[in-house]
Amino acid sequence: MTLDELREEIESIDREIVDLIARRTYVAETIADVKDEQGLATTDESQEQAVMERAGKNAAAFDVDDNLVKAIFRLLIELNKVEQRENR
């Protein structure tokens, strides 16, 4: 593949990543609505821990640095928590 073709591939992957983040954010917003309806706290430490464990396992399965993947997921979780708090 040429450099331009490789860059196009990266561009396509980047769009997919943003699409997945948007989908994840939508689901997190829906979860926030359910938590609000049920009078539950915004933060669920056990669920966050489960997400981080899954992130580590998925990183290992795809041979990607687990620290990098976990850092990304920490950021996603924090962004969702901030948004949930703002919408309450």
WOLIN-V357611 format. One record per backbone hydrogen bond with DSSP energy under -1.0 kcal/mol. CO is the residue of the C=O (numbers start at 0). NH is the residue of the N-H. E is the energy in kcal/mol with one decimal. If there is no record, write none. Layout:
co nh e
CO NH E
CO NH E
//
This chain:
co nh e
1 5 -2.4
2 6 -2.4
3 7 -2.2
4 8 -2.1
5 9 -2.3
6 10 -2.4
7 11 -2.3
8 12 -2.5
9 13 -2.8
10 14 -1.9
11 15 -2.0
12 16 -2.6
13 17 -2.3
14 18 -2.4
15 19 -2.5
16 20 -2.4
17 21 -2.4
18 22 -2.3
19 23 -2.7
20 24 -2.6
21 25 -2.2
22 26 -2.2
23 27 -2.6
24 28 -2.4
25 29 -2.0
26 30 -2.5
27 31 -2.2
28 32 -1.9
29 33 -2.1
30 34 -2.9
31 35 -2.5
32 36 -2.6
33 37 -2.1
34 39 -3.1
43 47 -2.5
44 48 -2.4
45 49 -2.0
46 50 -2.4
47 51 -2.3
48 52 -2.4
49 53 -2.4
50 54 -2.5
51 55 -2.3
52 56 -2.3
53 57 -3.0
54 58 -2.4
55 59 -2.2
56 60 -2.3
57 61 -1.7
58 63 -2.9
59 62 -1.1
64 68 -2.1
65 69 -2.8
66 70 -2.0
67 71 -2.0
68 72 -2.3
69 73 -2.6
70 74 -1.9
71 75 -2.4
72 76 -2.8
73 77 -2.6
74 78 -2.6
75 79 -2.2
76 80 -2.5
77 81 -2.5
78 82 -2.2
79 83 -2.5
80 84 -2.5
81 85 -2.3
82 86 -1.8
//
